[in-house]
């Protein structure tokens, strides 16, 4: 079974941020726990960039996480 095309406009999420975001920003964006976020990150191969004590995610990482969130909330 293949997934239908991801439609960012139908996801109900705000637009993908232009600047990098932290894991805390993503937890708030999706309304999920830290453990759930890191499970999704490892499952889809997003790594982010570690600077100091924080990991930062660019727009392509957020887009992939948005798509995963979209499909997971629809039962795929």
N, C-alpha and C positions, 0 to 999 in steps of 0.2 A: 504494500500500500504506500503510495507516495502522498506527500502533503500537497494541499492546494497552494497556489501562490500566496505569499505573505502580503497583506495589504496594510501598510502602516496607518492609513487613514481610518481603517475600521478597527484598529486595535484599542482605541479609547485612551491611549497613552499620549502624553505631551510630545511635541516634536523632539527628535533626537538632538541632544545638546551639541553645540558647536565646539565648546571647550571640553577638556577632559573632566571626568567626574570620579568621585571616590566610591568605594564599596558602600559606605553609609548612604550616599546619594542614591545608589541603585536599590538598596534595601527599602528606602522611603518611596522610590519610584514604583516598585512592584508590590509593596506591602507584604513582604516576605521576611523570614528570619535570615540571620547571617548564615546559618548552616545551609538553608535552602539555596541561598545565593551561591555559595561556594560549591554546592553540589551541581548546580546548573553550569557554573563556570567550568568546572572540570569535565562535565559531560559534553559540552559543545566545543571545548578546546580554546576558550578565551583565556588569555593569561594576564593581560594588563601590564603595567609598568610599575615596578616598585621604586618609590623614591622616599627615602627615610623610613618612617613607620607605616606609610600608607601606600596602597596600590591604586593607581590611576588607570581609568579606562577611556579610550578614545571613542570617537563617533562610530567607527566600524564595529568595535566591541559592543557598544550599546545597541546598535542596530541588530546584531546577532542575538543579543539577550532579549531585546524586544520581541523578535520573531519567536524565540523559544517560549517566552511568557505568553504570547498570543496563542500559540498552538496548545500549550499546556492548559490554559484556562478554557479551551474549547474541547478538551478531552482527548487530544491526540497523544 
